[in-house]
């Protein structure tokens, strides 16, 4: 689920909000999602999204 959520965040064509991505993949506590994501990928999900959008 975490990998799938990351793929959605890395998709530059996606217009889904961070909340929509979390809910889509079954993450209902956004703070915990963010913490696990940071531990796994070394950046916050919002940073991933911002990096992709800047391209």
C-alpha distance matrix in Angstrom:
0.0 3.8 5.4 5.1 6.1 8.6 9.8 10.7 12.4 14.2 15.6 19.1 19.8 17.2 19.0 16.1 16.6 14.3 14.5 13.6 10.4 9.4 10.8 9.4 5.8 7.6 8.6 12.3 13.9 13.9 15.9 13.6 10.6 13.2 14.6 11.6 10.8 14.6 14.9 12.4 13.6 17.0 17.0 16.0 13.7 17.0 18.6 16.2 16.9 20.6 21.0 19.7 22.0 24.9 25.1
3.8 0.0 3.8 5.4 5.1 6.2 8.7 10.0 10.6 12.3 14.4 17.8 19.1 16.7 18.5 15.8 15.7 12.9 13.8 13.8 10.3 9.1 11.6 11.0 7.7 9.4 8.8 12.6 13.2 12.4 13.8 11.7 8.4 10.3 11.5 8.6 7.2 10.9 11.4 9.0 9.9 13.3 13.3 12.4 10.5 14.1 15.4 13.2 14.4 17.9 18.1 17.4 19.8 22.5 22.8
5.4 3.8 0.0 3.8 5.4 5.0 6.2 8.8 9.8 10.4 12.5 16.0 17.5 15.7 18.1 16.1 16.7 14.3 15.9 15.3 11.6 11.5 14.1 12.6 9.7 12.3 12.3 16.0 16.8 15.6 17.0 15.2 11.8 13.0 14.3 11.4 9.2 12.4 12.9 9.7 9.7 13.4 13.7 13.6 11.5 15.0 15.6 12.7 14.1 17.6 17.1 15.9 18.8 21.3 21.0
5.1 5.4 3.8 0.0 3.8 5.4 5.1 6.4 8.7 9.8 10.8 14.5 15.3 13.1 15.6 13.5 14.6 13.0 14.2 12.9 9.2 10.0 11.9 9.7 7.4 10.7 11.5 15.1 16.7 15.6 17.8 16.3 12.7 14.2 16.3 13.7 11.6 15.0 16.0 13.1 12.9 16.4 15.9 15.2 12.4 15.3 16.6 13.5 13.8 17.6 17.6 15.7 18.1 21.1 20.8
6.1 5.1 5.4 3.8 0.0 3.8 5.4 5.1 6.3 8.7 10.1 13.4 14.3 11.6 13.4 10.9 11.4 9.3 10.7 9.9 6.1 6.8 9.5 8.2 6.3 9.5 9.3 12.7 13.8 12.3 14.6 13.7 9.9 11.2 13.7 11.9 9.4 12.8 14.6 12.4 11.9 14.9 13.7 12.3 9.2 11.9 13.7 11.0 11.1 14.8 15.4 14.0 15.9 19.0 19.4
8.6 6.2 5.0 5.4 3.8 0.0 3.8 5.3 5.0 6.1 8.7 11.8 13.7 11.8 14.0 12.3 12.6 10.4 12.8 12.6 8.9 9.8 12.9 11.8 10.1 13.1 12.3 15.6 16.0 13.9 15.5 14.7 11.0 11.1 13.4 11.7 8.4 11.1 13.0 10.5 9.1 12.1 11.0 10.5 7.6 10.6 11.3 8.2 9.1 12.7 12.5 11.3 13.9 16.6 16.7
9.8 8.7 6.2 5.1 5.4 3.8 0.0 3.8 5.4 5.0 6.3 9.9 11.4 10.0 13.0 12.0 13.4 12.2 14.6 13.4 9.9 11.8 14.4 12.3 11.1 14.6 14.7 18.0 19.0 17.0 19.0 18.3 14.5 14.8 17.2 15.3 12.2 14.7 16.5 13.7 12.0 15.1 14.1 13.8 10.9 13.1 13.7 10.1 10.3 13.8 13.3 11.0 13.6 16.5 15.9
10.7 10.0 8.8 6.4 5.1 5.3 3.8 0.0 3.8 5.4 5.3 8.6 9.2 6.9 9.5 8.2 10.0 9.4 11.7 10.1 6.9 9.8 12.0 9.9 9.9 13.4 13.5 16.4 17.7 15.6 18.1 18.0 14.2 14.5 17.6 16.2 13.2 15.8 18.2 15.9 14.2 17.0 15.2 14.1 10.5 12.1 13.4 10.3 9.1 12.8 13.2 10.7 12.3 15.7 15.6
12.4 10.6 9.8 8.7 6.3 5.0 5.4 3.8 0.0 3.8 5.5 7.8 9.6 7.6 9.5 8.4 8.9 7.7 11.0 10.5 7.6 9.9 12.9 11.9 11.8 14.8 13.9 16.5 17.0 14.3 16.3 16.6 13.0 12.4 15.5 14.9 11.4 13.4 16.3 14.5 12.3 14.4 12.2 10.9 7.4 8.5 9.7 6.7 5.4 9.2 9.8 7.9 9.6 12.8 13.3
14.2 12.3 10.4 9.8 8.7 6.1 5.0 5.4 3.8 0.0 3.8 6.1 8.9 8.4 11.1 11.2 12.2 11.4 14.7 14.1 11.2 13.5 16.5 15.1 14.6 17.9 17.3 20.1 20.5 17.7 19.4 19.6 15.9 15.1 17.7 16.8 13.1 14.7 17.2 15.0 12.3 14.4 12.6 12.4 9.5 10.6 10.4 6.8 6.4 9.4 8.6 6.0 8.8 11.5 11.0
15.6 14.4 12.5 10.8 10.1 8.7 6.3 5.3 5.5 3.8 0.0 3.8 5.4 5.4 8.9 9.7 11.9 12.2 15.2 13.8 11.3 14.5 16.7 14.8 15.1 18.6 18.6 21.2 22.2 19.6 21.8 22.1 18.4 17.9 20.9 19.9 16.4 18.2 20.8 18.5 16.0 18.2 16.3 15.7 12.5 13.1 13.4 10.1 8.5 11.2 10.8 7.4 8.9 12.1 11.2
19.1 17.8 16.0 14.5 13.4 11.8 9.9 8.6 7.8 6.1 3.8 0.0 3.8 5.6 8.1 10.3 12.2 13.2 16.5 15.3 13.5 16.8 19.0 17.4 18.2 21.5 21.2 23.5 24.3 21.3 23.4 24.2 20.7 19.7 22.8 22.3 18.7 20.0 22.9 21.0 18.1 19.8 17.4 16.8 13.8 13.4 13.4 10.6 8.3 9.9 9.6 5.9 6.1 9.2 8.3
19.8 19.1 17.5 15.3 14.3 13.7 11.4 9.2 9.6 8.9 5.4 3.8 0.0 3.8 6.5 9.2 12.0 13.9 16.6 14.7 13.5 17.1 18.7 16.7 18.1 21.5 21.7 23.8 25.1 22.4 24.9 25.8 22.2 21.7 25.0 24.5 21.1 22.8 25.7 23.7 21.1 23.0 20.6 19.6 16.3 15.8 16.5 13.9 11.2 12.9 13.2 9.6 9.0 12.3 11.4
17.2 16.7 15.7 13.1 11.6 11.8 10.0 6.9 7.6 8.4 5.4 5.6 3.8 0.0 3.8 5.6 8.6 10.5 13.0 10.9 9.9 13.6 15.0 13.1 14.8 18.0 18.2 20.1 21.6 19.1 21.8 22.7 19.2 19.0 22.5 22.0 18.8 20.9 23.8 22.0 19.8 21.8 19.3 17.8 14.2 13.9 15.3 12.9 10.0 12.4 13.5 10.3 9.8 13.5 13.5
19.0 18.5 18.1 15.6 13.4 14.0 13.0 9.5 9.5 11.1 8.9 8.1 6.5 3.8 0.0 3.8 6.5 9.5 11.5 9.6 9.9 13.5 14.5 13.3 15.7 18.4 18.3 19.5 20.9 18.4 21.2 22.7 19.4 19.1 22.8 22.9 19.9 21.8 25.0 23.7 21.6 23.3 20.4 18.3 14.7 13.7 15.7 14.1 10.6 12.5 14.5 11.8 10.3 14.0 14.9
16.1 15.8 16.1 13.5 10.9 12.3 12.0 8.2 8.4 11.2 9.7 10.3 9.2 5.6 3.8 0.0 3.8 6.6 8.0 5.9 6.4 9.8 10.7 9.8 12.3 14.7 14.6 15.8 17.3 15.0 18.2 19.4 16.3 16.4 20.2 20.1 17.5 19.8 22.9 21.7 20.1 21.9 19.1 16.6 13.0 12.4 15.1 13.6 10.5 13.0 15.3 13.1 12.2 16.0 17.2
16.6 15.7 16.7 14.6 11.4 12.6 13.4 10.0 8.9 12.2 11.9 12.2 12.0 8.6 6.5 3.8 0.0 3.8 5.3 5.1 6.3 8.7 10.0 10.5 12.7 14.4 13.4 14.0 14.9 12.3 15.2 17.0 14.3 14.0 17.8 18.4 16.1 18.0 21.3 20.7 19.2 20.6 17.5 14.5 11.2 10.1 13.3 12.7 9.6 11.8 14.7 13.4 12.4 15.9 17.8
14.3 12.9 14.3 13.0 9.3 10.4 12.2 9.4 7.7 11.4 12.2 13.2 13.9 10.5 9.5 6.6 3.8 0.0 3.8 5.5 5.2 6.2 8.7 9.9 11.0 12.5 10.7 11.6 12.0 9.0 11.8 13.4 10.6 10.3 14.1 14.7 12.5 14.4 17.6 17.2 16.1 17.4 14.4 11.2 7.9 7.5 11.0 10.6 8.4 11.0 13.8 13.1 12.9 16.1 18.1
14.5 13.8 15.9 14.2 10.7 12.8 14.6 11.7 11.0 14.7 15.2 16.5 16.6 13.0 11.5 8.0 5.3 3.8 0.0 3.8 5.5 5.1 6.2 8.5 10.2 10.6 9.0 8.9 9.8 7.6 11.0 12.7 10.5 11.1 14.7 15.4 14.0 16.3 19.1 18.9 18.4 19.8 17.1 13.7 10.7 10.7 14.4 14.1 12.2 14.7 17.5 16.9 16.6 19.8 21.8
13.6 13.8 15.3 12.9 9.9 12.6 13.4 10.1 10.5 14.1 13.8 15.3 14.7 10.9 9.6 5.9 5.1 5.5 3.8 0.0 3.8 5.5 5.2 5.9 8.7 9.9 9.7 10.2 12.2 10.7 14.3 15.4 12.7 13.8 17.4 17.4 15.7 18.4 21.1 20.3 19.7 21.6 19.1 16.1 12.7 12.9 16.3 15.3 13.0 15.9 18.5 17.0 16.7 20.3 21.8
10.4 10.3 11.6 9.2 6.1 8.9 9.9 6.9 7.6 11.2 11.3 13.5 13.5 9.9 9.9 6.4 6.3 5.2 5.5 3.8 0.0 3.8 5.5 5.1 6.4 8.7 8.5 10.3 12.1 10.4 13.7 14.1 10.8 11.9 15.4 14.8 12.8 15.8 18.3 17.0 16.4 18.7 16.5 13.9 10.3 11.4 14.4 12.8 11.1 14.5 16.5 14.9 15.5 19.0 20.1
9.4 9.1 11.5 10.0 6.8 9.8 11.8 9.8 9.9 13.5 14.5 16.8 17.1 13.6 13.5 9.8 8.7 6.2 5.1 5.5 3.8 0.0 3.8 5.5 5.5 6.3 4.9 6.8 8.4 7.1 10.6 10.7 7.6 9.6 12.8 12.2 11.1 14.2 16.4 15.6 15.7 17.8 15.9 13.0 10.0 11.7 14.9 13.8 12.9 16.1 18.1 17.3 18.0 21.3 22.7
10.8 11.6 14.1 11.9 9.5 12.9 14.4 12.0 12.9 16.5 16.7 19.0 18.7 15.0 14.5 10.7 10.0 8.7 6.2 5.2 5.5 3.8 0.0 3.8 5.4 5.0 5.4 6.0 9.0 9.0 12.7 12.7 10.4 12.8 15.8 15.2 14.5 17.8 19.7 18.9 19.3 21.5 19.6 16.7 13.8 15.1 18.5 17.4 16.1 19.3 21.5 20.3 20.8 24.2 25.6
9.4 11.0 12.6 9.7 8.2 11.8 12.3 9.9 11.9 15.1 14.8 17.4 16.7 13.1 13.3 9.8 10.5 9.9 8.5 5.9 5.1 5.5 3.8 0.0 3.8 5.7 7.6 9.4 12.4 12.2 15.8 15.4 12.5 14.9 17.8 16.6 15.5 18.9 20.7 19.2 19.4 22.1 20.5 18.0 14.7 16.3 19.3 17.4 16.1 19.6 21.3 19.6 20.2 23.8 24.7
5.8 7.7 9.7 7.4 6.3 10.1 11.1 9.9 11.8 14.6 15.1 18.2 18.1 14.8 15.7 12.3 12.7 11.0 10.2 8.7 6.4 5.5 5.4 3.8 0.0 3.8 5.9 8.9 11.6 11.6 14.7 13.5 10.5 13.3 15.7 13.8 13.0 16.7 18.0 16.3 16.9 19.8 18.7 16.7 13.7 16.1 18.7 16.7 16.2 19.9 21.1 19.7 21.0 24.4 25.0
7.6 9.4 12.3 10.7 9.5 13.1 14.6 13.4 14.8 17.9 18.6 21.5 21.5 18.0 18.4 14.7 14.4 12.5 10.6 9.9 8.7 6.3 5.0 5.7 3.8 0.0 3.8 6.1 9.2 10.4 13.4 12.0 9.8 13.2 15.2 13.6 13.8 17.4 18.3 17.2 18.5 21.1 20.1 17.7 15.2 17.6 20.4 19.0 18.6 22.1 23.7 22.6 23.7 27.1 28.0
8.6 8.8 12.3 11.5 9.3 12.3 14.7 13.5 13.9 17.3 18.6 21.2 21.7 18.2 18.3 14.6 13.4 10.7 9.0 9.7 8.5 4.9 5.4 7.6 5.9 3.8 0.0 3.8 5.8 6.8 9.6 8.3 6.3 9.7 11.8 10.7 11.1 14.4 15.6 15.1 16.4 18.5 17.4 14.7 12.6 14.9 17.9 17.0 16.9 20.1 21.8 21.3 22.5 25.5 26.9
12.3 12.6 16.0 15.1 12.7 15.6 18.0 16.4 16.5 20.1 21.2 23.5 23.8 20.1 19.5 15.8 14.0 11.6 8.9 10.2 10.3 6.8 6.0 9.4 8.9 6.1 3.8 0.0 3.8 6.1 9.1 8.7 8.0 11.1 13.0 12.9 13.7 16.5 17.9 18.0 19.3 21.0 19.5 16.5 14.6 16.2 19.5 19.2 18.8 21.6 23.8 23.5 24.2 27.2 29.0
13.9 13.2 16.8 16.7 13.8 16.0 19.0 17.7 17.0 20.5 22.2 24.3 25.1 21.6 20.9 17.3 14.9 12.0 9.8 12.2 12.1 8.4 9.0 12.4 11.6 9.2 5.8 3.8 0.0 3.8 5.6 5.6 6.3 8.8 10.2 10.9 12.2 14.4 15.7 16.6 18.0 19.1 17.6 14.5 13.5 15.0 18.1 18.5 18.4 20.8 23.1 23.4 24.1 26.8 28.8
13.9 12.4 15.6 15.6 12.3 13.9 17.0 15.6 14.3 17.7 19.6 21.3 22.4 19.1 18.4 15.0 12.3 9.0 7.6 10.7 10.4 7.1 9.0 12.2 11.6 10.4 6.8 6.1 3.8 0.0 3.8 5.5 5.0 6.1 8.6 10.0 10.3 12.1 14.2 15.2 15.9 16.7 14.7 11.3 10.1 11.3 14.5 15.1 14.9 17.2 19.6 20.1 20.7 23.2 25.4
15.9 13.8 17.0 17.8 14.6 15.5 19.0 18.1 16.3 19.4 21.8 23.4 24.9 21.8 21.2 18.2 15.2 11.8 11.0 14.3 13.7 10.6 12.7 15.8 14.7 13.4 9.6 9.1 5.6 3.8 0.0 3.8 5.4 5.1 6.2 8.7 9.8 10.6 12.4 14.3 15.2 15.3 13.6 10.4 10.6 11.8 14.4 15.6 16.1 17.9 20.0 21.2 22.0 24.0 26.4
13.6 11.7 15.2 16.3 13.7 14.7 18.3 18.0 16.6 19.6 22.1 24.2 25.8 22.7 22.7 19.4 17.0 13.4 12.7 15.4 14.1 10.7 12.7 15.4 13.5 12.0 8.3 8.7 5.6 5.5 3.8 0.0 3.8 5.4 5.0 6.1 8.4 9.8 10.6 12.2 14.0 14.6 13.7 11.2 11.4 13.6 15.8 16.4 17.4 19.6 21.3 22.2 23.6 25.7 27.6
10.6 8.4 11.8 12.7 9.9 11.0 14.5 14.2 13.0 15.9 18.4 20.7 22.2 19.2 19.4 16.3 14.3 10.6 10.5 12.7 10.8 7.6 10.4 12.5 10.5 9.8 6.3 8.0 6.3 5.0 5.4 3.8 0.0 3.8 5.5 5.3 6.0 8.5 10.0 10.5 11.8 13.1 11.9 9.4 8.6 11.3 13.6 13.5 14.4 17.0 18.5 19.0 20.5 22.9 24.5
13.2 10.3 13.0 14.2 11.2 11.1 14.8 14.5 12.4 15.1 17.9 19.7 21.7 19.0 19.1 16.4 14.0 10.3 11.1 13.8 11.9 9.6 12.8 14.9 13.3 13.2 9.7 11.1 8.8 6.1 5.1 5.4 3.8 0.0 3.8 5.6 5.1 6.1 8.6 9.9 10.3 10.6 8.9 6.0 6.2 8.5 10.5 11.1 12.4 14.4 15.9 17.1 18.5 20.4 22.4
14.6 11.5 14.3 16.3 13.7 13.4 17.2 17.6 15.5 17.7 20.9 22.8 25.0 22.5 22.8 20.2 17.8 14.1 14.7 17.4 15.4 12.8 15.8 17.8 15.7 15.2 11.8 13.0 10.2 8.6 6.2 5.0 5.5 3.8 0.0 3.8 5.4 5.2 6.2 8.6 10.0 9.8 9.3 7.5 9.1 11.5 12.7 13.5 15.5 17.2 18.2 19.7 21.5 23.1 24.9
11.6 8.6 11.4 13.7 11.9 11.7 15.3 16.2 14.9 16.8 19.9 22.3 24.5 22.0 22.9 20.1 18.4 14.7 15.4 17.4 14.8 12.2 15.2 16.6 13.8 13.6 10.7 12.9 10.9 10.0 8.7 6.1 5.3 5.6 3.8 0.0 3.8 5.4 5.1 6.1 8.5 9.6 10.0 9.0 9.8 13.0 14.0 13.8 15.9 18.3 18.8 19.8 22.1 23.9 25.1
10.8 7.2 9.2 11.6 9.4 8.4 12.2 13.2 11.4 13.1 16.4 18.7 21.1 18.8 19.9 17.5 16.1 12.5 14.0 15.7 12.8 11.1 14.5 15.5 13.0 13.8 11.1 13.7 12.2 10.3 9.8 8.4 6.0 5.1 5.4 3.8 0.0 3.8 5.5 5.1 5.8 7.5 7.2 6.3 6.6 10.1 10.8 10.1 12.4 14.9 15.2 16.1 18.5 20.3 21.4
14.6 10.9 12.4 15.0 12.8 11.1 14.7 15.8 13.4 14.7 18.2 20.0 22.8 20.9 21.8 19.8 18.0 14.4 16.3 18.4 15.8 14.2 17.8 18.9 16.7 17.4 14.4 16.5 14.4 12.1 10.6 9.8 8.5 6.1 5.2 5.4 3.8 0.0 3.8 5.4 5.3 4.8 4.7 4.9 7.3 10.1 9.8 10.1 13.0 14.5 14.6 16.3 18.7 19.8 21.2
14.9 11.4 12.9 16.0 14.6 13.0 16.5 18.2 16.3 17.2 20.8 22.9 25.7 23.8 25.0 22.9 21.3 17.6 19.1 21.1 18.3 16.4 19.7 20.7 18.0 18.3 15.6 17.9 15.7 14.2 12.4 10.6 10.0 8.6 6.2 5.1 5.5 3.8 0.0 3.8 5.9 5.7 7.7 8.7 10.8 13.8 13.4 13.3 16.4 18.1 17.8 19.4 22.1 23.1 24.2
12.4 9.0 9.7 13.1 12.4 10.5 13.7 15.9 14.5 15.0 18.5 21.0 23.7 22.0 23.7 21.7 20.7 17.2 18.9 20.3 17.0 15.6 18.9 19.2 16.3 17.2 15.1 18.0 16.6 15.2 14.3 12.2 10.5 9.9 8.6 6.1 5.1 5.4 3.8 0.0 3.8 6.0 8.2 9.6 10.6 14.1 13.6 12.5 15.6 17.8 17.1 18.0 21.1 22.4 22.9
13.6 9.9 9.7 12.9 11.9 9.1 12.0 14.2 12.3 12.3 16.0 18.1 21.1 19.8 21.6 20.1 19.2 16.1 18.4 19.7 16.4 15.7 19.3 19.4 16.9 18.5 16.4 19.3 18.0 15.9 15.2 14.0 11.8 10.3 10.0 8.5 5.8 5.3 5.9 3.8 0.0 3.8 5.6 7.8 8.8 12.0 10.7 9.3 12.8 14.7 13.6 14.7 17.8 18.9 19.3
17.0 13.3 13.4 16.4 14.9 12.1 15.1 17.0 14.4 14.4 18.2 19.8 23.0 21.8 23.3 21.9 20.6 17.4 19.8 21.6 18.7 17.8 21.5 22.1 19.8 21.1 18.5 21.0 19.1 16.7 15.3 14.6 13.1 10.6 9.8 9.6 7.5 4.8 5.7 6.0 3.8 0.0 3.8 7.0 9.5 11.9 10.0 9.8 13.5 14.5 13.4 15.4 18.3 18.7 19.5
17.0 13.3 13.7 15.9 13.7 11.0 14.1 15.2 12.2 12.6 16.3 17.4 20.6 19.3 20.4 19.1 17.5 14.4 17.1 19.1 16.5 15.9 19.6 20.5 18.7 20.1 17.4 19.5 17.6 14.7 13.6 13.7 11.9 8.9 9.3 10.0 7.2 4.7 7.7 8.2 5.6 3.8 0.0 3.8 6.5 8.2 6.3 6.9 10.3 11.1 10.5 12.8 15.3 15.8 17.1
16.0 12.4 13.6 15.2 12.3 10.5 13.8 14.1 10.9 12.4 15.7 16.8 19.6 17.8 18.3 16.6 14.5 11.2 13.7 16.1 13.9 13.0 16.7 18.0 16.7 17.7 14.7 16.5 14.5 11.3 10.4 11.2 9.4 6.0 7.5 9.0 6.3 4.9 8.7 9.6 7.8 7.0 3.8 0.0 3.8 5.4 5.2 6.6 8.9 10.0 10.8 12.8 14.6 15.7 17.6
13.7 10.5 11.5 12.4 9.2 7.6 10.9 10.5 7.4 9.5 12.5 13.8 16.3 14.2 14.7 13.0 11.2 7.9 10.7 12.7 10.3 10.0 13.8 14.7 13.7 15.2 12.6 14.6 13.5 10.1 10.6 11.4 8.6 6.2 9.1 9.8 6.6 7.3 10.8 10.6 8.8 9.5 6.5 3.8 0.0 3.8 5.4 5.1 6.3 8.7 9.9 10.9 12.5 14.4 16.2
17.0 14.1 15.0 15.3 11.9 10.6 13.1 12.1 8.5 10.6 13.1 13.4 15.8 13.9 13.7 12.4 10.1 7.5 10.7 12.9 11.4 11.7 15.1 16.3 16.1 17.6 14.9 16.2 15.0 11.3 11.8 13.6 11.3 8.5 11.5 13.0 10.1 10.1 13.8 14.1 12.0 11.9 8.2 5.4 3.8 0.0 3.8 5.4 5.1 6.1 8.6 10.0 10.6 12.3 14.7
18.6 15.4 15.6 16.6 13.7 11.3 13.7 13.4 9.7 10.4 13.4 13.4 16.5 15.3 15.7 15.1 13.3 11.0 14.4 16.3 14.4 14.9 18.5 19.3 18.7 20.4 17.9 19.5 18.1 14.5 14.4 15.8 13.6 10.5 12.7 14.0 10.8 9.8 13.4 13.6 10.7 10.0 6.3 5.2 5.4 3.8 0.0 3.8 5.4 5.1 6.1 8.6 9.9 10.6 12.8
16.2 13.2 12.7 13.5 11.0 8.2 10.1 10.3 6.7 6.8 10.1 10.6 13.9 12.9 14.1 13.6 12.7 10.6 14.1 15.3 12.8 13.8 17.4 17.4 16.7 19.0 17.0 19.2 18.5 15.1 15.6 16.4 13.5 11.1 13.5 13.8 10.1 10.1 13.3 12.5 9.3 9.8 6.9 6.6 5.1 5.4 3.8 0.0 3.8 5.5 5.2 6.3 8.7 10.2 11.4
16.9 14.4 14.1 13.8 11.1 9.1 10.3 9.1 5.4 6.4 8.5 8.3 11.2 10.0 10.6 10.5 9.6 8.4 12.2 13.0 11.1 12.9 16.1 16.1 16.2 18.6 16.9 18.8 18.4 14.9 16.1 17.4 14.4 12.4 15.5 15.9 12.4 13.0 16.4 15.6 12.8 13.5 10.3 8.9 6.3 5.1 5.4 3.8 0.0 3.8 5.5 5.2 6.2 8.7 10.4
20.6 17.9 17.6 17.6 14.8 12.7 13.8 12.8 9.2 9.4 11.2 9.9 12.9 12.4 12.5 13.0 11.8 11.0 14.7 15.9 14.5 16.1 19.3 19.6 19.9 22.1 20.1 21.6 20.8 17.2 17.9 19.6 17.0 14.4 17.2 18.3 14.9 14.5 18.1 17.8 14.7 14.5 11.1 10.0 8.7 6.1 5.1 5.5 3.8 0.0 3.8 5.5 5.1 6.2 9.0
21.0 18.1 17.1 17.6 15.4 12.5 13.3 13.2 9.8 8.6 10.8 9.6 13.2 13.5 14.5 15.3 14.7 13.8 17.5 18.5 16.5 18.1 21.5 21.3 21.1 23.7 21.8 23.8 23.1 19.6 20.0 21.3 18.5 15.9 18.2 18.8 15.2 14.6 17.8 17.1 13.6 13.4 10.5 10.8 9.9 8.6 6.1 5.2 5.5 3.8 0.0 3.8 5.6 5.3 6.9
19.7 17.4 15.9 15.7 14.0 11.3 11.0 10.7 7.9 6.0 7.4 5.9 9.6 10.3 11.8 13.1 13.4 13.1 16.9 17.0 14.9 17.3 20.3 19.6 19.7 22.6 21.3 23.5 23.4 20.1 21.2 22.2 19.0 17.1 19.7 19.8 16.1 16.3 19.4 18.0 14.7 15.4 12.8 12.8 10.9 10.0 8.6 6.3 5.2 5.5 3.8 0.0 3.8 5.5 5.6
22.0 19.8 18.8 18.1 15.9 13.9 13.6 12.3 9.6 8.8 8.9 6.1 9.0 9.8 10.3 12.2 12.4 12.9 16.6 16.7 15.5 18.0 20.8 20.2 21.0 23.7 22.5 24.2 24.1 20.7 22.0 23.6 20.5 18.5 21.5 22.1 18.5 18.7 22.1 21.1 17.8 18.3 15.3 14.6 12.5 10.6 9.9 8.7 6.2 5.1 5.6 3.8 0.0 3.8 5.5
24.9 22.5 21.3 21.1 19.0 16.6 16.5 15.7 12.8 11.5 12.1 9.2 12.3 13.5 14.0 16.0 15.9 16.1 19.8 20.3 19.0 21.3 24.2 23.8 24.4 27.1 25.5 27.2 26.8 23.2 24.0 25.7 22.9 20.4 23.1 23.9 20.3 19.8 23.1 22.4 18.9 18.7 15.8 15.7 14.4 12.3 10.6 10.2 8.7 6.2 5.3 5.5 3.8 0.0 3.8
25.1 22.8 21.0 20.8 19.4 16.7 15.9 15.6 13.3 11.0 11.2 8.3 11.4 13.5 14.9 17.2 17.8 18.1 21.8 21.8 20.1 22.7 25.6 24.7 25.0 28.0 26.9 29.0 28.8 25.4 26.4 27.6 24.5 22.4 24.9 25.1 21.4 21.2 24.2 22.9 19.3 19.5 17.1 17.6 16.2 14.7 12.8 11.4 10.4 9.0 6.9 5.6 5.5 3.8 0.0
